Amino acid sequence: MSSRSEKENENAFSIELKSKEYVKHVALSNHAEEKVLIKGFLGELEDLSFIEGVMFELRGINGILRMDLREEELRRLLQRSVRSQSQE
């Protein structure tokens, strides 16, 4: 997976599981405009890190979720979420 997605302002992701027993559900359609659903179990979370400042990585005992997401983007989103929740 590249450090940034091929399309500008889009965040790529990957999900790597140690076994297909940790996949709960995958729904794909033959039609591009329909939704895609991927559900599974990362298990107990072990680590959260940023690779070279541009790749968010969340590790669980069953697998890894990776996403092109800059640390500053995550901080901005978290601040927005906190402000939104405090206004409710």
TORMARRO-823729 format. One line per 3 residues: their letters; for each residue x, y, z of N, C-alpha, C, O, CB. Coordinates in Angstrom, 2 decimals, padded with zeros to 5 digits. Glycine has a CB too. Example, Ala and Ser with C-alpha at 12.3 -4.5 7.8 and 13.67 -1.06 7.14 Angstrom:
as = 013.19 -005.69 007.80 012.30 -004.50 007.80 013.20 -003.30 007.80 014.24 -003.32 008.46 011.31 -004.47 009.05  012.85 -002.25 007.08 013.67 -001.06 007.14 012.90 000.03 007.87 013.41 001.14 008.04 014.08 -000.60 005.72
// end
This chain:
mss = 000.84 -001.18 000.00 000.00 000.00 000.00 000.88 001.23 000.00 001.82 001.32 000.79 -000.95 000.00 001.21  000.60 002.19 -000.87 001.42 003.39 -000.94 001.20 004.28 000.27 000.21 004.15 000.98 001.12 004.16 -002.22  002.15 005.20 000.49 002.02 006.09 001.63 000.88 007.09 001.44 000.33 007.56 002.43 003.32 006.83 001.88
rse = 000.52 007.42 000.25 -000.64 008.26 -000.04 -001.43 007.60 -001.16 -000.86 006.93 -002.01 -000.21 009.72 -000.44  -002.73 007.80 -001.15 -003.57 007.18 -002.16 -003.32 007.80 -003.52 -002.77 008.89 -003.62 -005.05 007.31 -001.78  -003.71 007.10 -004.56 -003.49 007.57 -005.92 -004.40 008.74 -006.26 -004.03 009.59 -007.08 -003.71 006.43 -006.90
ken = -005.58 008.80 -005.65 -006.50 009.90 -005.92 -006.31 010.97 -004.86 -006.24 010.67 -003.67 -007.98 009.40 -005.94  -006.22 012.20 -005.30 -006.02 013.33 -004.39 -007.15 013.42 -003.37 -008.32 013.28 -003.71 -005.91 014.66 -005.18  -006.79 013.64 -002.11 -007.74 013.81 -001.01 -008.58 012.57 -000.71 -009.66 012.68 -000.13 -008.65 014.95 -001.31
ena = -008.10 011.41 -001.08 -008.78 010.17 -000.72 -007.84 009.35 000.14 -006.63 009.32 -000.11 -009.23 009.38 -001.98  -008.37 008.69 001.14 -007.56 007.89 002.03 -007.76 006.41 001.73 -008.87 005.89 001.83 -007.90 008.18 003.51  -006.69 005.76 001.35 -006.73 004.32 001.08 -006.66 003.57 002.40 -006.25 004.12 003.42 -005.56 003.89 000.14
fsi = -007.07 002.30 002.39 -006.97 001.48 003.59 -006.72 000.03 003.21 -006.96 -000.38 002.07 -008.24 001.60 004.44  -006.24 -000.72 004.17 -006.12 -002.17 004.00 -006.43 -002.82 005.34 -006.21 -002.25 006.40 -004.70 -002.57 003.49  -006.94 -004.02 005.24 -007.23 -004.82 006.43 -006.54 -006.16 006.21 -006.81 -006.86 005.23 -008.79 -004.99 006.67
elk = -005.67 -006.51 007.13 -004.94 -007.77 007.03 -005.26 -008.59 008.28 -004.93 -008.19 009.39 -003.40 -007.53 006.89  -005.88 -009.75 008.08 -006.23 -010.63 009.20 -005.38 -011.89 009.13 -005.03 -012.35 008.04 -007.74 -010.98 009.18  -005.05 -012.43 010.29 -004.19 -013.61 010.35 -004.88 -014.86 009.82 -004.21 -015.81 009.40 -003.74 -013.85 011.76
ske = -006.20 -014.86 009.84 -006.95 -016.03 009.38 -008.33 -015.60 008.92 -008.87 -014.61 009.41 -007.06 -017.10 010.51  -008.92 -016.34 007.97 -010.27 -015.98 007.54 -011.31 -016.29 008.61 -012.47 -015.90 008.46 -010.62 -016.72 006.26  -010.93 -016.98 009.67 -011.87 -017.20 010.77 -012.22 -015.90 011.48 -013.23 -015.83 012.18 -011.28 -018.20 011.78
yvk = -011.40 -014.84 011.30 -011.66 -013.54 011.91 -012.50 -012.63 011.03 -012.81 -011.51 011.42 -010.36 -012.87 012.25  -012.87 -013.10 009.85 -013.77 -012.35 008.96 -015.20 -012.72 009.35 -015.59 -013.88 009.32 -013.48 -012.66 007.45  -015.95 -011.71 009.70 -017.35 -011.94 010.08 -018.25 -011.89 008.86 -019.13 -012.73 008.69 -017.80 -010.92 011.12
hva = -018.03 -010.89 007.99 -018.93 -010.69 006.87 -018.24 -009.86 005.79 -017.58 -008.87 006.10 -020.23 -010.03 007.33  -018.40 -010.25 004.53 -017.95 -009.46 003.39 -019.09 -009.44 002.39 -019.59 -010.49 002.00 -016.63 -010.03 002.76  -019.50 -008.26 001.98 -020.57 -008.13 001.00 -020.07 -007.28 -000.16 -019.72 -006.11 000.01 -021.84 -007.50 001.63
lsn = -020.03 -007.87 -001.34 -019.61 -007.18 -002.56 -020.70 -007.33 -003.60 -021.42 -008.32 -003.64 -018.26 -007.74 -003.08  -020.81 -006.34 -004.44 -021.80 -006.36 -005.50 -021.11 -006.31 -006.85 -019.94 -005.93 -006.95 -022.79 -005.18 -005.36  -021.82 -006.70 -007.89 -021.30 -006.58 -009.24 -021.46 -005.16 -009.77 -020.93 -004.83 -010.83 -022.00 -007.56 -010.17
hae = -022.19 -004.31 -009.03 -022.46 -002.94 -009.45 -021.58 -001.98 -008.67 -021.59 -001.98 -007.44 -023.95 -002.60 -009.26  -020.82 -001.16 -009.36 -019.86 -000.26 -008.73 -020.51 000.74 -007.78 -019.89 001.15 -006.80 -019.09 000.48 -009.78  -021.74 001.14 -008.06 -022.38 002.16 -007.24 -022.98 001.62 -005.93 -023.43 002.41 -005.10 -023.46 002.84 -008.04
ekv = -022.99 000.33 -005.75 -023.56 -000.25 -004.53 -022.51 -000.33 -003.43 -021.31 -000.34 -003.69 -024.13 -001.65 -004.82  -022.99 -000.37 -002.20 -022.12 -000.38 -001.02 -021.30 -001.66 -000.93 -021.67 -002.71 -001.45 -022.95 -000.21 000.24  -020.17 -001.54 -000.23 -019.31 -002.67 000.10 -019.20 -002.69 001.61 -018.99 -001.65 002.24 -017.89 -002.56 -000.60
lik = -019.33 -003.87 002.21 -019.26 -004.00 003.66 -018.22 -005.06 004.00 -018.25 -006.18 003.48 -020.64 -004.36 004.26  -017.30 -004.70 004.89 -016.30 -005.63 005.37 -016.34 -005.59 006.89 -016.11 -004.54 007.49 -014.86 -005.28 004.82  -016.64 -006.72 007.51 -016.68 -006.81 008.97 -015.74 -007.92 009.42 -015.62 -008.95 008.76 -018.12 -007.07 009.47
gfl = -015.10 -007.69 010.53 -014.21 -008.71 011.05 -013.81 -008.39 012.48 -014.40 -007.52 013.12 -012.98 -008.86 010.17  -012.81 -009.09 012.96 -012.38 -008.96 014.33 -010.87 -008.74 014.39 -010.10 -009.65 014.09 -012.77 -010.21 015.14  -010.44 -007.53 014.79 -009.02 -007.29 015.02 -008.58 -007.90 016.33 -007.39 -008.11 016.56 -008.73 -005.79 015.01
gel = -009.53 -008.19 017.20 -009.21 -008.76 018.50 -008.74 -007.69 019.46 -008.90 -006.49 019.19 -008.14 -009.84 018.37  -008.18 -008.11 020.58 -007.68 -007.17 021.57 -006.64 -006.26 020.91 -005.72 -006.73 020.24 -007.07 -007.91 022.79  -006.80 -004.95 021.11 -005.89 -004.00 020.48 -004.56 -003.99 021.19 -004.49 -003.97 022.42 -006.50 -002.60 020.46
edl = -003.49 -004.01 020.40 -002.14 -004.06 020.94 -001.37 -002.76 020.74 -000.57 -002.38 021.60 -001.38 -005.19 020.30  -001.59 -002.07 019.61 -000.76 -000.91 019.31 -001.45 -000.02 018.30 -002.24 -000.48 017.48 000.61 -001.35 018.79  -001.14 001.26 018.39 -001.58 002.26 017.43 -000.34 003.06 017.08 000.37 003.51 017.97 -002.74 003.16 017.99
sfi = -000.07 003.25 015.79 001.13 003.99 015.41 000.91 004.68 014.07 -000.05 004.42 013.35 002.35 003.05 015.34  001.85 005.56 013.76 001.90 006.21 012.46 003.22 005.82 011.81 004.29 005.97 012.41 001.76 007.77 012.57  003.13 005.32 010.60 004.32 004.93 009.84 004.72 006.11 008.98 003.94 006.56 008.13 004.06 003.64 008.97
egv = 005.91 006.62 009.19 006.44 007.77 008.46 005.49 008.96 008.49 005.54 009.80 007.59 006.73 007.38 007.01  004.63 009.06 009.51 003.74 010.20 009.68 002.55 010.25 008.74 001.75 011.18 008.82 004.50 011.42 009.52  002.42 009.26 007.86 001.33 009.31 006.87 000.45 008.07 006.85 -000.60 008.07 006.21 001.91 009.51 005.50
mfe = 000.85 007.02 007.54 000.08 005.78 007.51 -000.33 005.42 008.94 000.51 005.05 009.76 000.90 004.61 006.86  -001.62 005.54 009.23 -002.18 005.16 010.52 -002.26 003.63 010.56 -002.73 003.01 009.61 -003.59 005.81 010.76  -001.80 003.03 011.64 -001.82 001.57 011.76 -002.37 001.19 013.13 -001.85 001.62 014.16 -000.39 000.97 011.55
lrg = -003.42 000.39 013.13 -004.03 -000.10 014.35 -003.86 -001.61 014.36 -004.41 -002.32 013.52 -005.54 000.31 014.45  -003.08 -002.11 015.34 -002.78 -003.54 015.43 -003.61 -004.20 016.52 -003.69 -003.72 017.64 -001.29 -003.77 015.69  -004.22 -005.31 016.15 -004.90 -006.16 017.11 -004.26 -007.53 017.10 -003.40 -007.80 016.26 -006.41 -006.25 016.81
ing = -004.66 -008.39 018.02 -004.04 -009.72 018.05 -004.41 -010.55 016.83 -003.70 -011.50 016.49 -004.45 -010.46 019.32  -005.53 -010.21 016.16 -005.97 -010.98 015.00 -005.57 -010.36 013.67 -005.68 -011.01 012.63 -007.44 -011.15 015.03  -005.13 -009.10 013.67 -004.80 -008.48 012.40 -004.48 -007.01 012.53 -004.33 -006.48 013.63 -005.92 -008.67 011.44
ilr = -004.38 -006.35 011.36 -003.94 -004.96 011.28 -004.87 -004.19 010.35 -005.22 -004.66 009.27 -002.47 -004.88 010.80  -005.26 -003.00 010.78 -005.97 -002.04 009.94 -005.01 -000.91 009.63 -004.47 -000.28 010.54 -007.28 -001.51 010.64  -004.80 -000.64 008.33 -003.91 000.44 007.91 -004.72 001.42 007.07 -005.60 001.03 006.30 -002.69 -000.11 007.12
mdl = -004.39 002.70 007.24 -005.11 003.72 006.48 -004.18 004.88 006.19 -003.43 005.32 007.06 -006.35 004.20 007.26  -004.22 005.38 004.95 -003.50 006.60 004.60 -004.16 007.74 005.36 -005.22 008.23 004.95 -003.50 006.86 003.05  -003.55 008.16 006.44 -004.11 009.22 007.27 -002.95 009.89 007.99 -002.26 009.26 008.79 -005.17 008.67 008.29
ree = -002.75 011.15 007.72 -001.67 011.89 008.37 -002.03 012.16 009.82 -003.19 012.35 010.16 -001.39 013.21 007.62  -001.02 012.18 010.65 -001.23 012.41 012.08 -001.97 013.72 012.32 -002.86 013.77 013.17 000.11 012.42 012.82  -001.62 014.77 011.59 -002.30 016.05 011.78 -003.77 015.98 011.35 -004.60 016.68 011.93 -001.57 017.14 011.00
elr = -004.10 015.16 010.34 -005.50 014.98 009.94 -006.29 014.32 011.06 -007.42 014.72 011.35 -005.59 014.14 008.64  -005.71 013.30 011.68 -006.38 012.61 012.78 -006.59 013.56 013.96 -007.67 013.57 014.55 -005.56 011.39 013.22  -005.58 014.34 014.30 -005.72 015.31 015.40 -006.85 016.31 015.11 -007.64 016.62 016.00 -004.39 016.07 015.62
rll = -006.91 016.80 013.89 -007.96 017.75 013.50 -009.34 017.11 013.62 -010.27 017.73 014.14 -007.72 018.25 012.07  -009.47 015.89 013.15 -010.75 015.19 013.22 -011.16 014.91 014.66 -012.34 015.04 015.01 -010.68 013.88 012.45  -010.20 014.54 015.50 -010.49 014.29 016.91 -010.94 015.57 017.62 -011.87 015.54 018.43 -009.26 013.69 017.62
qrs = -010.28 016.69 017.32 -010.67 017.96 017.92 -012.08 018.35 017.49 -012.87 018.82 018.31 -009.68 019.06 017.53  -012.40 018.15 016.22 -013.74 018.45 015.71 -014.78 017.58 016.41 -015.85 018.05 016.78 -013.80 018.24 014.17  -014.45 016.30 016.59 -015.37 015.38 017.25 -015.61 015.77 018.70 -016.75 015.74 019.18 -014.83 013.95 017.19
vrs = -014.55 016.14 019.39 -014.68 016.56 020.80 -015.54 017.81 020.91 -016.41 017.89 021.77 -013.29 016.82 021.44  -015.31 018.78 020.03 -016.11 020.02 020.04 -017.58 019.70 019.77 -018.47 020.23 020.43 -015.59 021.02 018.99  -017.82 018.83 018.80 -019.19 018.46 018.44 -019.90 017.78 019.60 -021.06 018.08 019.87 -019.19 017.54 017.23
qsq = -019.22 016.87 020.29 -019.81 016.17 021.42 -020.06 017.09 022.59 -021.04 016.91 023.32 -018.93 015.03 021.85  -019.20 018.08 022.81 -019.38 018.99 023.94 -020.53 019.95 023.69 -021.06 020.52 024.64 -018.10 019.77 024.20  -020.92 020.15 022.44 -022.04 021.03 022.10 -023.38 020.32 022.22 -024.42 020.98 022.19 -021.87 021.59 020.70
e = -023.37 019.02 022.34 -024.63 018.25 022.41 -025.21 018.27 023.80 -026.26 017.68 024.04 -024.41 016.81 021.97
// end
